[in-house]
């Protein structure tokens, strides 16, 4: 059950549904206080994205929810270190 809740939590965060993510986090961790953020660490959670590349992406898109909504292969490929193949992979991870 926890694994399903973790997937639900990740999906809610990825889609920018932070209130829903907070509720799911409470189910996972009980009623203790939990915090969620739609910006911190999200880029670094993407496969193939380290701290430096995350900073580059953050400079272009700002917070993670903007990235999820606005990113496309062309604009991602304009970022140093991201080619078409990597751009496609990143987009697949946020679908």
Secondary structure, 3 states (H helix, E strand, C coil): CHHHHHHHHHHHHHCCCHHHHHHHHHHHHCCCCCCCCCCCCHHHHCCCCCHHHHHHHHHHHCCHHHHHHHCCHHHHHCCCCCCHHHHHHHHHHCC
